[in-house]
Amino acid sequence: MRAIEFLLLFFAGPALFAYSRHRIPAIPALWVLTAGCLLVLLRDPGFDRGRLWNAAVFPGYAPQILALFAGAAVAGAAVVLRFAPGVFLNFPRSNPRLWALVMLLYPVLSVYPQGIVYRVFVFQRYRELFGAGGGMVLASAVAFAWVHIVFRNRLALVLTFVAGALFAIRYLQTGSLFVSAAEHALYGCGIFTIGLGRSFVHGAGRRFAQAGRFS
């Protein structure tokens, strides 16, 4: 039953959402899903609620997180400059106030809820199905990547699979959603900043992005 639940919730659901005729905003839909997952977690007597934050372990992992991100940011910037130089830093240059707002709100309104669903909930709910190691990391990464089908582009799927594996490994290492979400926020904000943000905007948000030159 858990396998069927996992497939319906994390694969059939996103596919139906992505290709529905009704353009439902992605962020409110994420919040509804997050609320449901959080309710299940809090009602589970075997769930360690400390995993929802546990910021105390962050300093020990900060150097490697920042070093890895710095390398990825340089590589990402080089790729954008090589293949699409016109969009490099377009968002902060063309609309700095909106860019600053996204940098502040994105971690709270999008990253943390995604962490609850695709790291904390998946790891807790399906541990008997996938185990507690590589199988769980793969399941989390694939589910995280597949939900980005709503953006309808291959780049989003590829990048989020790689990123999802990284964030899942970090959650497995630390038992801390704070640490995993902080790393997720770094990469997400970096993507929006260097010029790839339009690949990760859905529906009405895409029209808003185009109006604000959110590239």
CYANA upper distance limits for C-alpha pairs under 8 A (distance plus 0.5 A):
  1 MET  CA      5 GLU  CA      6.60
  2 ARG  CA      6 PHE  CA      6.50
  2 ARG  CA    126 TYR  CA      7.48
  2 ARG  CA    129 LEU  CA      7.85
  3 ALA  CA      7 LEU  CA      6.76
  3 ALA  CA    129 LEU  CA      7.56
  4 ILE  CA      8 LEU  CA      6.60
  5 GLU  CA      9 LEU  CA      6.40
  6 PHE  CA     10 PHE  CA      6.28
  6 PHE  CA     11 PHE  CA      8.14
  6 PHE  CA    126 TYR  CA      8.44
  7 LEU  CA     11 PHE  CA      5.69
  7 LEU  CA     12 ALA  CA      6.86
  8 LEU  CA     12 ALA  CA      5.24
  8 LEU  CA     13 GLY  CA      6.38
  9 LEU  CA     13 GLY  CA      5.77
  9 LEU  CA     14 PRO  CA      8.18
 10 PHE  CA     14 PRO  CA      6.88
 10 PHE  CA    143 ALA  CA      6.21
 10 PHE  CA    146 TRP  CA      8.08
 10 PHE  CA    147 VAL  CA      7.49
 11 PHE  CA     15 ALA  CA      6.76
 11 PHE  CA    143 ALA  CA      7.51
 11 PHE  CA    146 TRP  CA      7.23
 11 PHE  CA    147 VAL  CA      7.78
 12 ALA  CA     16 LEU  CA      6.67
 13 GLY  CA     17 PHE  CA      6.63
 14 PRO  CA     18 ALA  CA      6.43
 14 PRO  CA    146 TRP  CA      7.85
 14 PRO  CA    147 VAL  CA      5.81
 14 PRO  CA    149 ILE  CA      7.63
 14 PRO  CA    150 VAL  CA      7.52
 15 ALA  CA     19 TYR  CA      6.79
 15 ALA  CA    147 VAL  CA      8.24
 15 ALA  CA    149 ILE  CA      7.53
 15 ALA  CA    150 VAL  CA      8.03
 16 LEU  CA     20 SER  CA      6.22
 17 PHE  CA     24 ILE  CA      8.37
 17 PHE  CA    150 VAL  CA      7.64
 18 ALA  CA    149 ILE  CA      6.99
 18 ALA  CA    150 VAL  CA      4.90
 18 ALA  CA    151 PHE  CA      8.21
 18 ALA  CA    152 ARG  CA      8.32
 19 TYR  CA    150 VAL  CA      8.27
 23 ARG  CA    203 GLY  CA      6.83
 23 ARG  CA    204 ALA  CA      8.28
 24 ILE  CA     29 ALA  CA      7.86
 24 ILE  CA    203 GLY  CA      8.20
 25 PRO  CA     29 ALA  CA      7.02
 25 PRO  CA    202 HIS  CA      7.89
 25 PRO  CA    203 GLY  CA      7.15
 25 PRO  CA    204 ALA  CA      7.44
 25 PRO  CA    205 GLY  CA      8.29
 26 ALA  CA     30 LEU  CA      6.63
 26 ALA  CA    202 HIS  CA      7.10
 26 ALA  CA    203 GLY  CA      8.28
 27 ILE  CA     31 TRP  CA      6.81
 27 ILE  CA    109 LEU  CA      8.17
 27 ILE  CA    110 SER  CA      7.39
 28 PRO  CA     32 VAL  CA      6.85
 29 ALA  CA     33 LEU  CA      6.83
 30 LEU  CA     34 THR  CA      6.48
 30 LEU  CA    110 SER  CA      8.30
 30 LEU  CA    113 PRO  CA      7.65
 30 LEU  CA    114 GLN  CA      7.96
 31 TRP  CA     35 ALA  CA      6.57
 31 TRP  CA    113 PRO  CA      7.23
 32 VAL  CA     36 GLY  CA      6.89
 33 LEU  CA     37 CYS  CA      6.73
 33 LEU  CA    117 VAL  CA      8.04
 34 THR  CA     38 LEU  CA      6.43
 34 THR  CA    113 PRO  CA      6.24
 34 THR  CA    114 GLN  CA      7.86
 34 THR  CA    116 ILE  CA      7.06
 34 THR  CA    117 VAL  CA      6.32
 35 ALA  CA     39 LEU  CA      6.60
 36 GLY  CA     40 VAL  CA      6.92
 37 CYS  CA     41 LEU  CA      6.73
 37 CYS  CA    116 ILE  CA      7.93
 37 CYS  CA    117 VAL  CA      6.73
 37 CYS  CA    121 PHE  CA      6.73
 38 LEU  CA     42 LEU  CA      6.60
 38 LEU  CA    116 ILE  CA      7.58
 38 LEU  CA    117 VAL  CA      8.37
 38 LEU  CA    121 PHE  CA      7.98
 39 LEU  CA     43 ARG  CA      6.75
 40 VAL  CA     44 ASP  CA      6.85
 41 LEU  CA     47 PHE  CA      6.91
 41 LEU  CA    121 PHE  CA      7.21
 41 LEU  CA    124 GLN  CA      8.23
 42 LEU  CA     47 PHE  CA      7.63
 42 LEU  CA     49 ARG  CA      7.89
 47 PHE  CA    124 GLN  CA      7.57
 50 GLY  CA     54 ASN  CA      6.19
 50 GLY  CA    176 SER  CA      8.28
 51 ARG  CA    120 VAL  CA      8.01
 51 ARG  CA    175 GLY  CA      6.06
 51 ARG  CA    176 SER  CA      5.41
 51 ARG  CA    177 LEU  CA      6.39
 52 LEU  CA    116 ILE  CA      7.93
 52 LEU  CA    120 VAL  CA      7.90
 52 LEU  CA    176 SER  CA      7.03
 52 LEU  CA    177 LEU  CA      5.71
 52 LEU  CA    178 PHE  CA      7.52
 53 TRP  CA    176 SER  CA      6.31
 53 TRP  CA    177 LEU  CA      5.87
 53 TRP  CA    178 PHE  CA      5.41
 54 ASN  CA    175 GLY  CA      8.03
 54 ASN  CA    176 SER  CA      5.57
 54 ASN  CA    177 LEU  CA      7.50
 54 ASN  CA    178 PHE  CA      6.79
 54 ASN  CA    179 VAL  CA      8.41
 55 ALA  CA    176 SER  CA      7.29
 55 ALA  CA    178 PHE  CA      6.02
 55 ALA  CA    179 VAL  CA      7.09
 57 VAL  CA     61 TYR  CA      7.62
 57 VAL  CA    174 THR  CA      7.48
 57 VAL  CA    176 SER  CA      8.04
 57 VAL  CA    179 VAL  CA      8.12
 58 PHE  CA     62 ALA  CA      6.38
 58 PHE  CA    178 PHE  CA      8.20
 58 PHE  CA    179 VAL  CA      6.15
 59 PRO  CA     63 PRO  CA      8.17
 61 TYR  CA     65 ILE  CA      6.69
 61 TYR  CA    179 VAL  CA      8.48
 62 ALA  CA     66 LEU  CA      6.48
 63 PRO  CA     67 ALA  CA      6.54
 64 GLN  CA     68 LEU  CA      6.50
 65 ILE  CA     69 PHE  CA      6.61
 65 ILE  CA    183 GLU  CA      7.22
 66 LEU  CA     70 ALA  CA      6.50
 67 ALA  CA     71 GLY  CA      6.92
 68 LEU  CA     72 ALA  CA      6.76
 69 PHE  CA     73 ALA  CA      6.41
 69 PHE  CA    186 LEU  CA      7.89
 69 PHE  CA    187 TYR  CA      7.57
 70 ALA  CA     74 VAL  CA      6.75
 71 GLY  CA     75 ALA  CA      6.74
 72 ALA  CA     76 GLY  CA      6.44
 73 ALA  CA     77 ALA  CA      6.50
 73 ALA  CA    190 GLY  CA      7.36
 74 VAL  CA     78 ALA  CA      6.65
 75 ALA  CA     79 VAL  CA      6.80
 76 GLY  CA     80 VAL  CA      6.78
 76 GLY  CA    194 ILE  CA      8.14
 77 ALA  CA     81 LEU  CA      6.57
 77 ALA  CA     88 PHE  CA      7.95
 77 ALA  CA    194 ILE  CA      6.64
 78 ALA  CA     82 ARG  CA      6.59
 79 VAL  CA     83 PHE  CA      6.61
 79 VAL  CA     84 ALA  CA      8.38
 80 VAL  CA     84 ALA  CA      5.55
 80 VAL  CA     85 PRO  CA      6.34
 80 VAL  CA     87 VAL  CA      8.06
 80 VAL  CA     88 PHE  CA      6.81
 80 VAL  CA    194 ILE  CA      7.91
 80 VAL  CA    195 GLY  CA      7.74
 81 LEU  CA     85 PRO  CA      4.68
 81 LEU  CA     86 GLY  CA      8.32
 81 LEU  CA     88 PHE  CA      6.89
 84 ALA  CA     88 PHE  CA      7.66
 86 GLY  CA     90 ASN  CA      8.01
 87 VAL  CA     91 PHE  CA      8.46
 87 VAL  CA    194 ILE  CA      8.09
 87 VAL  CA    195 GLY  CA      5.54
 87 VAL  CA    196 LEU  CA      8.27
 87 VAL  CA    215 SER  CA      6.54
 88 PHE  CA    193 THR  CA      8.46
 88 PHE  CA    194 ILE  CA      5.69
 88 PHE  CA    195 GLY  CA      5.36
 89 LEU  CA     93 ARG  CA      6.64
 89 LEU  CA    193 THR  CA      6.16
 89 LEU  CA    194 ILE  CA      5.25
 89 LEU  CA    195 GLY  CA      6.02
 90 ASN  CA     94 SER  CA      6.23
 90 ASN  CA    193 THR  CA      8.16
 90 ASN  CA    194 ILE  CA      7.94
 90 ASN  CA    195 GLY  CA      6.61
 90 ASN  CA    213 ARG  CA      7.83
 90 ASN  CA    214 PHE  CA      7.88
 90 ASN  CA    215 SER  CA      6.53
 91 PHE  CA     95 ASN  CA      6.27
 91 PHE  CA     96 PRO  CA      7.48
 91 PHE  CA     99 TRP  CA      6.80
 91 PHE  CA    192 PHE  CA      7.82
 91 PHE  CA    193 THR  CA      6.75
 91 PHE  CA    194 ILE  CA      8.37
 91 PHE  CA    195 GLY  CA      7.24
 91 PHE  CA    213 ARG  CA      6.79
 91 PHE  CA    214 PHE  CA      5.60
 91 PHE  CA    215 SER  CA      6.04
 92 PRO  CA     96 PRO  CA      4.96
 92 PRO  CA     97 ARG  CA      8.37
 92 PRO  CA     98 LEU  CA      8.44
 92 PRO  CA     99 TRP  CA      5.87
 92 PRO  CA    100 ALA  CA      8.23
 92 PRO  CA    193 THR  CA      6.95
 94 SER  CA    212 GLY  CA      8.47
 94 SER  CA    213 ARG  CA      7.28
 95 ASN  CA     99 TRP  CA      6.66
 95 ASN  CA    212 GLY  CA      7.27
 95 ASN  CA    213 ARG  CA      7.84
 95 ASN  CA    214 PHE  CA      8.42
 96 PRO  CA    100 ALA  CA      6.54
 97 ARG  CA    101 LEU  CA      6.75
 98 LEU  CA    102 VAL  CA      6.70
 98 LEU  CA    212 GLY  CA      8.50
 99 TRP  CA    103 MET  CA      6.72
 99 TRP  CA    193 THR  CA      8.27
100 ALA  CA    104 LEU  CA      6.84
101 LEU  CA    105 LEU  CA      6.57
102 VAL  CA    106 TYR  CA      5.84
102 VAL  CA    189 CYS  CA      8.48
103 MET  CA    107 PRO  CA      7.77
103 MET  CA    189 CYS  CA      6.52
104 LEU  CA    108 VAL  CA      8.07
105 LEU  CA    109 LEU  CA      6.32
105 LEU  CA    110 SER  CA      8.37
106 TYR  CA    110 SER  CA      5.82
106 TYR  CA    111 VAL  CA      6.90
106 TYR  CA    185 ALA  CA      8.00
106 TYR  CA    189 CYS  CA      8.24
107 PRO  CA    111 VAL  CA      5.12
107 PRO  CA    112 TYR  CA      6.63
107 PRO  CA    181 ALA  CA      8.07
107 PRO  CA    182 ALA  CA      8.27
107 PRO  CA    185 ALA  CA      5.84
108 VAL  CA    112 TYR  CA      6.15
108 VAL  CA    113 PRO  CA      8.11
109 LEU  CA    113 PRO  CA      7.29
110 SER  CA    114 GLN  CA      6.67
111 VAL  CA    115 GLY  CA      6.68
111 VAL  CA    181 ALA  CA      6.60
111 VAL  CA    184 HIS  CA      7.10
111 VAL  CA    185 ALA  CA      6.66
112 TYR  CA    116 ILE  CA      6.89
112 TYR  CA    177 LEU  CA      8.37
112 TYR  CA    181 ALA  CA      6.28
113 PRO  CA    117 VAL  CA      6.96
114 GLN  CA    118 TYR  CA      6.32
114 GLN  CA    119 ARG  CA      8.22
115 GLY  CA    119 ARG  CA      5.66
115 GLY  CA    120 VAL  CA      6.98
115 GLY  CA    177 LEU  CA      7.02
115 GLY  CA    180 SER  CA      7.85
115 GLY  CA    181 ALA  CA      6.59
116 ILE  CA    120 VAL  CA      5.42
116 ILE  CA    121 PHE  CA      6.39
116 ILE  CA    177 LEU  CA      7.91
117 VAL  CA    121 PHE  CA      5.52
117 VAL  CA    122 VAL  CA      7.01
118 TYR  CA    122 VAL  CA      5.99
118 TYR  CA    123 PHE  CA      8.38
118 TYR  CA    140 SER  CA      6.36
118 TYR  CA    143 ALA  CA      7.67
118 TYR  CA    144 PHE  CA      6.59
119 ARG  CA    123 PHE  CA      6.30
119 ARG  CA    140 SER  CA      6.99
119 ARG  CA    167 PHE  CA      8.38
119 ARG  CA    168 ALA  CA      6.60
119 ARG  CA    171 TYR  CA      7.42
119 ARG  CA    177 LEU  CA      8.15
120 VAL  CA    124 GLN  CA      6.60
120 VAL  CA    177 LEU  CA      7.59
121 PHE  CA    125 ARG  CA      6.18
122 VAL  CA    126 TYR  CA      6.14
122 VAL  CA    127 ARG  CA      8.08
122 VAL  CA    140 SER  CA      7.01
123 PHE  CA    127 ARG  CA      6.09
123 PHE  CA    132 ALA  CA      8.08
123 PHE  CA    136 MET  CA      7.17
123 PHE  CA    140 SER  CA      8.15
126 TYR  CA    130 PHE  CA      6.75
126 TYR  CA    131 GLY  CA      8.32
126 TYR  CA    136 MET  CA      8.48
127 ARG  CA    131 GLY  CA      5.40
127 ARG  CA    132 ALA  CA      6.38
127 ARG  CA    136 MET  CA      7.47
130 PHE  CA    135 GLY  CA      5.62
130 PHE  CA    136 MET  CA      5.50
130 PHE  CA    139 ALA  CA      7.78
131 GLY  CA    135 GLY  CA      6.61
131 GLY  CA    136 MET  CA      6.38
132 ALA  CA    136 MET  CA      6.28
133 GLY  CA    137 VAL  CA      6.92
133 GLY  CA    172 LEU  CA      8.22
134 GLY  CA    138 LEU  CA      6.63
135 GLY  CA    139 ALA  CA      6.67
136 MET  CA    140 SER  CA      6.56
137 VAL  CA    141 ALA  CA      6.58
137 VAL  CA    165 ALA  CA      6.47
137 VAL  CA    168 ALA  CA      5.88
137 VAL  CA    169 ILE  CA      6.74
137 VAL  CA    172 LEU  CA      8.46
138 LEU  CA    142 VAL  CA      6.53
138 LEU  CA    165 ALA  CA      7.06
139 ALA  CA    143 ALA  CA      6.58
140 SER  CA    144 PHE  CA      6.50
140 SER  CA    164 GLY  CA      7.36
140 SER  CA    165 ALA  CA      7.64
140 SER  CA    168 ALA  CA      6.97
141 ALA  CA    145 ALA  CA      6.54
141 ALA  CA    160 THR  CA      8.14
141 ALA  CA    161 PHE  CA      5.81
141 ALA  CA    162 VAL  CA      7.82
141 ALA  CA    163 ALA  CA      8.09
141 ALA  CA    164 GLY  CA      4.78
141 ALA  CA    165 ALA  CA      5.21
141 ALA  CA    168 ALA  CA      7.35
142 VAL  CA    146 TRP  CA      6.47
142 VAL  CA    161 PHE  CA      6.52
142 VAL  CA    164 GLY  CA      8.00
143 ALA  CA    147 VAL  CA      6.86
144 PHE  CA    148 HIS  CA      7.61
144 PHE  CA    160 THR  CA      7.29
144 PHE  CA    161 PHE  CA      7.29
144 PHE  CA    164 GLY  CA      6.44
145 ALA  CA    149 ILE  CA      8.02
145 ALA  CA    156 ALA  CA      8.22
145 ALA  CA    157 LEU  CA      5.71
145 ALA  CA    158 VAL  CA      7.78
145 ALA  CA    159 LEU  CA      8.37
145 ALA  CA    160 THR  CA      5.33
145 ALA  CA    161 PHE  CA      5.15
145 ALA  CA    164 GLY  CA      7.26
146 TRP  CA    157 LEU  CA      7.13
148 HIS  CA    152 ARG  CA      8.03
148 HIS  CA    156 ALA  CA      6.90
148 HIS  CA    157 LEU  CA      6.54
148 HIS  CA    160 THR  CA      7.97
148 HIS  CA    200 PHE  CA      8.35
149 ILE  CA    153 ASN  CA      7.59
149 ILE  CA    156 ALA  CA      8.23
149 ILE  CA    157 LEU  CA      7.21
150 VAL  CA    202 HIS  CA      7.18
151 PHE  CA    156 ALA  CA      7.56
151 PHE  CA    199 SER  CA      7.12
151 PHE  CA    200 PHE  CA      6.53
151 PHE  CA    201 VAL  CA      6.94
151 PHE  CA    202 HIS  CA      6.10
152 ARG  CA    156 ALA  CA      8.40
153 ASN  CA    157 LEU  CA      7.46
153 ASN  CA    199 SER  CA      7.46
154 ARG  CA    158 VAL  CA      6.74
155 LEU  CA    159 LEU  CA      6.58
155 LEU  CA    199 SER  CA      7.79
156 ALA  CA    160 THR  CA      6.43
156 ALA  CA    199 SER  CA      6.70
156 ALA  CA    200 PHE  CA      7.06
157 LEU  CA    161 PHE  CA      6.63
158 VAL  CA    162 VAL  CA      7.06
159 LEU  CA    163 ALA  CA      6.57
160 THR  CA    164 GLY  CA      6.00
161 PHE  CA    165 ALA  CA      6.72
162 VAL  CA    166 LEU  CA      6.97
163 ALA  CA    167 PHE  CA      6.67
163 ALA  CA    184 HIS  CA      8.25
164 GLY  CA    168 ALA  CA      6.50
165 ALA  CA    169 ILE  CA      6.59
166 LEU  CA    170 ARG  CA      6.70
167 PHE  CA    171 TYR  CA      6.68
167 PHE  CA    180 SER  CA      5.88
167 PHE  CA    181 ALA  CA      8.17
167 PHE  CA    183 GLU  CA      7.58
167 PHE  CA    184 HIS  CA      7.10
168 ALA  CA    172 LEU  CA      6.60
168 ALA  CA    180 SER  CA      7.93
169 ILE  CA    173 GLN  CA      6.59
170 ARG  CA    174 THR  CA      6.60
170 ARG  CA    179 VAL  CA      7.86
170 ARG  CA    180 SER  CA      6.18
171 TYR  CA    175 GLY  CA      5.71
171 TYR  CA    176 SER  CA      6.21
171 TYR  CA    177 LEU  CA      6.84
171 TYR  CA    179 VAL  CA      7.72
171 TYR  CA    180 SER  CA      5.91
174 THR  CA    179 VAL  CA      7.83
176 SER  CA    180 SER  CA      7.03
177 LEU  CA    181 ALA  CA      6.26
178 PHE  CA    182 ALA  CA      6.44
179 VAL  CA    183 GLU  CA      6.86
180 SER  CA    184 HIS  CA      6.68
181 ALA  CA    185 ALA  CA      6.49
182 ALA  CA    186 LEU  CA      6.83
183 GLU  CA    187 TYR  CA      7.06
184 HIS  CA    188 GLY  CA      6.60
185 ALA  CA    189 CYS  CA      6.39
186 LEU  CA    190 GLY  CA      6.52
187 TYR  CA    191 ILE  CA      6.62
188 GLY  CA    192 PHE  CA      6.93
189 CYS  CA    193 THR  CA      6.59
190 GLY  CA    194 ILE  CA      6.66
191 ILE  CA    195 GLY  CA      7.00
191 ILE  CA    196 LEU  CA      5.86
191 ILE  CA    197 GLY  CA      6.31
192 PHE  CA    196 LEU  CA      6.15
192 PHE  CA    197 GLY  CA      4.60
192 PHE  CA    198 ARG  CA      8.30
192 PHE  CA    214 PHE  CA      8.38
192 PHE  CA    215 SER  CA      7.61
193 THR  CA    197 GLY  CA      7.80
195 GLY  CA    215 SER  CA      5.38
196 LEU  CA    200 PHE  CA      8.14
196 LEU  CA    215 SER  CA      6.36
197 GLY  CA    201 VAL  CA      7.35
197 GLY  CA    214 PHE  CA      7.05
197 GLY  CA    215 SER  CA      5.72
198 ARG  CA    206 ARG  CA      7.41
198 ARG  CA    209 ALA  CA      7.45
198 ARG  CA    214 PHE  CA      6.84
198 ARG  CA    215 SER  CA      5.62
201 VAL  CA    205 GLY  CA      6.24
201 VAL  CA    206 ARG  CA      5.63
201 VAL  CA    209 ALA  CA      7.97
202 HIS  CA    206 ARG  CA      5.86
203 GLY  CA    207 ARG  CA      7.53
204 ALA  CA    208 PHE  CA      6.81
205 GLY  CA    209 ALA  CA      6.44
206 ARG  CA    210 GLN  CA      6.65
207 ARG  CA    211 ALA  CA      6.73
208 PHE  CA    212 GLY  CA      6.70
209 ALA  CA    213 ARG  CA      6.34
209 ALA  CA    214 PHE  CA      4.94
209 ALA  CA    215 SER  CA      7.84
210 GLN  CA    214 PHE  CA      6.30
210 GLN  CA    215 SER  CA      8.13
